[in-house]
Amino acid sequence: MAGLLSWGRYPNVPQEPHPVAWRDSAQRVWGEVGAAHGNTLAFGNGRSYGDSCLAASGHVVQMLPLDRIISVDWETGVLRAEPGITLEQILQVAIPRGWMLPVTPGTKYATLGGAIANDVHGKNHHVRGTFGRHVRAFGLLRSDGSQSECMPRFNEALFSATIGGLGLTGLIVWAEIQLMPIRSSKIDVTSIRFGNLDGFFALSEELDPLHEYSVAWVDCLSRGAALGRGIFMVGDHAAHGPLEVDRRKKRTVPLTPPVSPINGLTLRAFNELYYRRQRRERTQTRVGYDAYFYPLDSLLEWHRIYGRPGFQQYQCVVPTVNARDATREILEAISSSGTGSFLAVLKRCGDIASPGLLSFPLAGTSLALDFPQHEARNNRLFATLDGIVREAGGRLYPAKDAHMSGADFRAAYPQWQQLEAHRDPAMLSRFWERMIQS
C-alpha cells in the first residue's frame, strides 16, 4: 500500500498505514506499531491539510476501515458510529429520514473521528458552534490498555482534551452525536455581490442573525476601492421539499502536473469571471445540500491541480474588535504579493464556546486561502500575515497548518499545556512535535 499523505501534500512525508478492521483489534494493532516505532497517530481519510495528521514516526494507525453505524434512534436523531465513518456515509442514511449533521466542514469526506479531533466548524458557527458541541459521548482507548467512556459530565477533562485535541489523547473507537432535524434536503440560498470589504461586514451584520448558514467568497487579488469584493451567500434549509441524497456527477483530476497551473495570471482571470458570473446584484436559488456545503467535493483529487509540490492553506481568525482592520491588511498583503487563491473563504464566527481545549474559532472573522507551495514566496508572505494575525490577537487553524511557529501556537492556544498533560505518551504528530519543541 502506498504511503498516506495529508491533503495539501506538504510536507511530503508519506505515512505507513497499519489498518484496524475491528474495534476489538485496535489495541493489538496500536501496541504493535508502538512497540516497533515508538509513537504513532490515528489517521482517517487524510483531509487535514498540513502535518497535524502525520505521525512523528511516519507510522499511523489507519482507522478508515472502522466505518460502521453501531446504533441510531431515528426518533431522537442520536447516532453512534465507529470513527472511520465519513460524513458522507452519515448523510446517506440520515437525510432520507429527516436528519442532518448539525455542523459540517467544507468536505463530506472527513471522518467522524477526524471531525472530533479537529473540532471542525462550518457555515453556521454563529448559530450552532463547532462540531464538538454536538458530541454526546465517545469511547477512548489509551496505550495502557484502558478504555474510557467520555462525555460532558463524565471524564470531562479527557472529553475536553480530545475534542480539538488533534488525535493526541488516544484512539476514539466509537462516538455518539446528536443530529439536527430538517424538513428538506434543499437549501434556499441568497447570493449578494458586494463591491469591497466594507460591503461584506455590512451584509454580515445585517444577515447573519437571520439565517442558519452564512459565508462569502472574496477576490483576494482585488485592490484599491475594490479590495475585498466578493459574493456573500446565506442559506437555510427549505421549509418544504424532498428529503433526498444528492448524487452530483463527479469528475476527477486525472494527474498531477509537475508545475501548478495556478499563478497570478490564471487566478486574476478566474476571480474576475467568478465575480462577474452573477449578473444581478442579488439572486435567490434553491440548491441541493451538496452544491452548497461541498462544492469542491464534485472534483475528486482536486489537490492535484497544485502540482507535485502541493499547497498550503492559510486559515486564520481574528477577534471582532480588530477584524475589519486586520482582514484589510491581510488582503492588501496578499494582493501585493503576486500570489493568491481562487478559493478564498471569508466568514464571521460566533461567540458560542466549544467544549474543546484547542478549538480554533473565536468571536470574529475567519479567512481561509490556498497557496501553491513555493518555499521562498510563501515564507515571505506567511511571515507578514502571521504578524498581522498576531498583532490582532488572532490565531491559525492547526488542522490546516504547515508553517506556524511554536511560539505563535503557544501564545494563541494557552491551554496547550492541558492537552499535553492528557496526551497519550504513544501519540505524537509532526505538528505537535513542531509546536512544543520550537
C-alpha positions in Angstrom: 0.0 0.0 0.0 1.3 3.4 -0.9 2.2 5.9 1.8 -0.5 8.1 3.1 -0.2 11.9 2.8 -2.1 14.9 4.1 -4.5 16.6 1.7 -2.1 19.5 0.9 0.8 17.1 0.1 3.0 19.5 2.0 5.1 18.5 3.9 5.5 15.4 1.6 6.1 12.9 4.4 4.5 9.5 3.4 3.0 7.6 6.3 3.0 3.8 6.6 -0.6 2.7 7.4 -1.4 0.0 9.9 -5.2 -0.6 9.4 -7.6 -1.5 12.1 -10.5 -3.6 10.7 -12.4 -4.3 14.0 -12.8 -2.4 17.2 -11.5 -5.3 19.3 -8.3 -5.4 17.4 -7.4 -1.7 17.8 -5.4 -2.3 21.0 -3.3 -5.0 19.4 -2.6 -3.1 16.2 -1.7 0.1 18.2 0.5 -1.9 20.5 2.4 -3.5 17.7 3.0 -0.2 16.0 4.1 1.5 19.2 6.5 -1.4 20.1 8.1 -1.2 16.7 8.2 2.5 16.1 7.8 4.3 19.4 4.9 6.6 18.6 2.0 6.8 16.2 -1.2 8.7 15.4 -4.7 7.8 14.3 -5.3 8.5 10.5 -8.7 8.8 9.0 -9.3 9.9 5.4 -6.4 12.3 5.1 -8.4 15.5 4.8 -6.3 17.5 7.2 -4.1 19.9 5.1 -0.8 20.2 6.9 1.1 17.9 9.3 -1.3 17.6 12.2 -2.4 14.1 10.8 1.2 12.9 10.2 2.9 10.8 12.9 6.3 11.8 14.0 7.4 8.2 13.5 5.9 8.0 10.0 3.6 5.1 11.0 -0.1 5.7 11.6 -3.0 3.6 12.8 -5.4 3.6 9.8 -8.9 4.0 11.2 -10.9 4.2 7.9 -12.0 0.6 7.9 -13.9 1.2 11.2 -16.9 2.7 9.4 -19.9 1.0 10.8 -23.0 2.5 12.4 -23.4 0.9 15.8 -26.9 2.2 16.7 -29.2 5.0 15.8 -32.5 6.3 17.1 -34.4 8.0 14.3 -37.0 9.4 16.7 -34.4 11.5 18.5 -31.6 11.7 16.0 -28.9 10.2 18.2 -26.4 8.3 16.2 -23.5 6.1 17.4 -20.8 5.0 15.0 -17.2 4.0 14.5 -14.7 6.7 13.9 -13.8 5.8 10.3 -17.3 6.5 9.0 -17.3 9.5 6.7 -19.7 12.4 7.0 -21.0 11.4 3.5 -21.9 7.9 4.8 -23.8 9.5 7.7 -25.7 11.8 5.4 -26.7 9.0 3.1 -28.6 7.3 5.9 -29.7 10.4 7.9 -31.1 12.8 5.2 -33.9 10.5 3.9 -35.1 10.2 7.5 -35.2 14.0 8.1 -31.9 14.5 9.9 -28.8 16.5 9.0 -25.3 17.0 10.5 -25.7 20.0 12.9 -22.2 21.2 11.8 -20.3 20.3 8.7 -17.0 21.4 7.3 -16.4 22.1 3.6 -15.9 18.4 2.7 -18.1 15.4 3.4 -15.2 13.1 3.0 -13.8 13.8 6.5 -14.4 11.1 9.1 -16.3 11.2 12.3 -13.1 10.7 14.3 -11.4 13.5 12.3 -14.3 15.9 12.8 -14.0 15.4 16.6 -10.2 15.5 16.7 -10.2 18.8 14.7 -13.4 20.2 16.2 -14.5 21.2 12.8 -16.8 24.1 12.1 -19.0 25.2 9.2 -21.1 28.0 7.7 -23.4 28.1 10.8 -20.8 28.6 13.6 -22.7 31.7 14.6 -25.8 29.6 15.3 -24.5 26.2 16.4 -20.8 26.5 17.3 -18.4 23.7 16.5 -18.9 20.0 15.9 -17.7 19.2 19.4 -20.8 20.9 20.9 -22.9 18.1 19.3 -20.8 15.2 20.5 -22.7 13.3 23.3 -20.1 10.7 24.2 -17.2 8.7 22.8 -15.1 5.7 23.7 -11.4 6.5 24.1 -8.7 3.8 24.1 -5.3 4.5 25.7 -2.0 2.9 25.1 -2.0 1.4 28.7 -5.0 -0.7 27.6 -7.6 1.3 29.4 -10.8 2.4 27.7 -12.9 5.3 28.9 -16.3 6.5 28.1 -16.1 10.2 27.9 -18.9 12.7 27.9 -19.5 16.4 29.0 -20.1 15.5 32.7 -18.2 12.2 32.9 -14.4 12.1 32.3 -14.9 15.7 31.5 -11.2 16.6 31.4 -10.4 13.9 28.8 -13.6 14.7 26.9 -12.4 18.4 26.5 -8.9 17.4 25.7 -10.0 15.0 22.9 -12.3 17.5 21.2 -10.0 19.5 19.1 -7.1 17.5 20.5 -5.7 16.6 17.1 -5.8 12.8 17.9 -3.2 13.1 20.7 -5.2 11.7 23.6 -5.7 8.1 22.3 -7.8 6.2 19.8 -11.5 7.1 19.5 -13.2 3.7 18.9 -16.8 5.0 18.8 -18.6 8.3 19.0 -22.2 9.4 19.6 -23.5 12.6 18.1 -26.8 14.5 18.0 -28.2 15.1 14.5 -30.3 18.1 13.5 -33.9 17.7 12.2 -34.7 19.1 8.8 -37.8 19.2 6.6 -36.0 19.2 3.3 -32.5 18.5 1.9 -32.8 21.6 -0.3 -31.1 24.8 0.7 -32.7 28.2 -0.1 -29.7 30.5 -0.9 -29.5 34.2 -1.3 -26.3 35.4 -3.1 -25.3 39.0 -3.0 -22.5 40.6 -4.8 -20.6 43.2 -2.8 -18.0 45.7 -4.0 -15.5 45.8 -1.2 -14.6 44.6 2.3 -16.9 47.1 4.0 -19.8 45.6 1.9 -19.0 42.2 3.4 -19.1 43.5 7.0 -22.3 45.4 6.4 -24.0 42.3 4.9 -22.7 40.0 7.6 -24.0 42.4 10.3 -27.4 42.5 8.7 -28.0 38.9 7.5 -26.0 36.6 9.8 -28.6 36.8 12.6 -31.4 36.0 10.2 -30.0 32.8 8.6 -28.7 29.4 9.5 -25.7 29.5 7.2 -23.5 32.4 6.1 -20.3 32.5 4.1 -18.6 34.7 1.4 -16.1 34.2 -1.4 -13.7 37.1 -1.8 -11.5 38.1 -4.6 -8.1 38.1 -2.9 -6.4 39.9 -5.8 -8.7 42.9 -5.9 -7.1 46.2 -4.9 -7.9 49.8 -4.2 -11.5 50.7 -3.8 -12.5 47.1 -4.8 -10.3 45.5 -2.1 -12.2 42.5 -0.6 -15.0 42.4 -3.2 -16.9 39.2 -3.4 -20.1 37.2 -3.2 -22.0 36.8 0.1 -24.1 33.6 0.4 -26.6 33.0 3.1 -28.8 29.9 3.3 -31.5 28.0 5.2 -33.0 24.5 4.9 -36.1 24.8 2.8 -39.3 24.5 4.9 -40.8 22.0 2.4 -39.4 19.7 -0.2 -37.8 16.4 -0.8 -35.5 14.5 1.6 -33.1 13.0 -0.8 -29.4 12.2 -1.0 -27.6 14.4 -3.6 -25.9 12.5 -6.3 -24.0 15.0 -8.3 -21.9 13.9 -11.2 -18.2 13.8 -10.1 -15.1 14.4 -12.1 -11.5 13.5 -11.1 -8.4 15.5 -11.7 -6.6 12.7 -13.6 -2.9 13.6 -12.9 -0.6 15.8 -11.0 1.2 18.3 -13.2 4.9 18.9 -12.5 4.2 22.7 -12.1 0.9 24.2 -10.8 -1.1 26.0 -13.5 -2.3 28.3 -10.7 -0.5 31.6 -11.0 -1.1 35.3 -10.9 -2.4 35.4 -14.5 -4.8 32.4 -14.2 -6.0 33.5 -10.7 -6.8 37.0 -11.9 -8.8 35.7 -14.8 -10.7 33.2 -12.7 -11.5 35.7 -10.0 -12.8 38.2 -12.5 -15.0 35.6 -14.2 -16.3 34.3 -10.9 -17.2 37.7 -9.6 -18.9 38.7 -12.8 -20.8 35.4 -13.4 -23.6 36.6 -11.1 -25.1 39.3 -13.4 -27.5 40.7 -10.8 -26.5 42.1 -7.5 -28.9 39.7 -5.6 -30.2 36.3 -6.6 -32.2 33.7 -4.9 -31.9 30.0 -5.7 -32.8 26.6 -4.3 -30.0 24.1 -4.5 -29.1 20.6 -3.1 -27.1 20.5 0.1 -24.1 19.0 -1.8 -23.7 22.1 -4.0 -24.0 24.5 -1.1 -21.8 22.7 1.5 -19.4 20.7 -0.6 -18.7 22.5 -3.9 -15.2 21.1 -4.2 -16.2 17.5 -3.5 -17.5 17.2 -7.0 -13.9 17.4 -8.3 -12.2 14.4 -6.8 -8.4 14.7 -6.1 -8.6 18.4 -6.6 -5.4 18.9 -4.7 -3.6 17.7 -7.8 -4.1 21.0 -9.6 -1.5 22.5 -7.3 1.2 20.3 -8.9 3.8 18.0 -7.3 4.9 20.5 -4.6 1.4 20.6 -3.2 -0.1 23.6 -1.5 -0.6 25.2 1.9 -3.8 26.6 3.3 -3.6 29.7 5.4 -6.7 29.9 7.7 -6.8 32.5 10.5 -9.4 34.0 12.7 -9.1 37.5 14.3 -11.3 38.9 17.1 -14.3 41.1 16.2 -12.8 44.3 17.7 -9.8 44.1 15.2 -11.4 42.1 12.4 -12.1 44.8 9.9 -8.6 46.4 10.0 -6.8 43.1 10.2 -8.7 41.5 7.3 -8.0 44.6 5.2 -4.3 44.4 6.0 -4.2 40.6 5.2 -5.9 41.1 1.8 -3.7 44.0 1.0 -0.6 41.9 1.7 -1.9 39.1 -0.4 -2.9 41.2 -3.4 0.6 42.8 -3.3 2.4 39.5 -3.1 2.0 38.3 -6.6 0.3 35.1 -5.4 -3.2 34.3 -4.3 -6.0 31.8 -4.1 -9.1 31.1 -6.2 -10.6 29.6 -3.0 -10.8 32.5 -0.6 -13.5 32.0 2.1 -14.5 34.7 4.5 -17.0 34.3 7.3 -17.9 35.6 10.7 -17.6 33.2 13.7 -19.9 33.5 16.7 -19.3 33.5 20.4 -20.6 30.0 21.2 -17.9 28.3 23.3 -16.7 24.9 22.4 -16.1 22.2 25.0 -12.7 21.5 23.4 -9.5 22.9 24.8 -7.9 23.8 21.4 -11.0 24.8 19.4 -10.0 27.2 16.6 -13.0 29.6 16.2 -13.4 32.6 18.3 -15.9 35.5 18.0 -14.5 37.3 15.0 -13.8 36.9 11.3 -12.1 33.9 9.7 -10.3 33.9 6.3 -9.1 30.8 4.5 -7.0 30.7 1.4 -4.9 28.1 -0.6 -1.5 28.9 -1.9 0.6 26.7 -4.3 3.7 25.6 -2.4 6.6 27.8 -3.2 9.0 27.9 -0.3 10.6 31.3 -0.5 7.5 33.2 -1.6 5.2 31.5 0.9 7.6 32.0 3.7 7.8 35.8 3.0 4.0 36.2 2.7 3.2 34.0 5.7 5.6 35.9 7.9 3.7 39.1 7.0 0.3 37.5 7.6 1.4 35.9 10.8 2.5 39.3 12.1 -0.9 40.9 11.3 -2.8 38.0 12.9 -0.5 38.1 16.0 -0.9 41.8 16.4 -4.7 41.5 16.1 -4.9 38.8 18.8 -5.9 36.1 16.3 -4.7 32.6 15.6 -4.3 29.9 12.9 -6.1 26.7 12.4 -4.0 23.6 13.4 -5.9 21.3 11.1 -4.8 23.4 8.1 -1.4 24.5 9.2 2.1 23.5 7.9 4.2 26.5 9.0 3.1 28.1 12.3 5.8 28.7 14.8 5.7 27.1 18.2 5.8 30.5 19.9 2.7 31.7 18.0 0.8 28.5 18.7 1.6 28.5 22.4 0.6 32.2 22.7 -2.7 31.7 20.7 -3.7 28.5 22.5 -2.6 28.9 26.1 -4.5 25.7 27.1 -2.0 23.6 25.1 -0.3 22.5 28.3 -3.6 20.9 29.5 -3.7 19.0 26.3 -0.1 18.0 26.7 -0.9 16.7 30.2 -3.6 14.5 28.7 -1.7 13.4 25.6 -1.2 9.7 25.4 2.6 9.1 25.5 2.3 6.8 22.5 0.7 9.5 20.3 2.9 12.2 18.7 2.3 14.1 15.4 4.8 16.1 13.4 2.7 19.2 14.1 2.7 18.7 17.9 6.5 17.9 17.9 7.0 21.2 16.0 4.7 23.2 18.4 6.3 22.1 21.7 9.9 21.9 20.6 10.3 25.1 18.5 
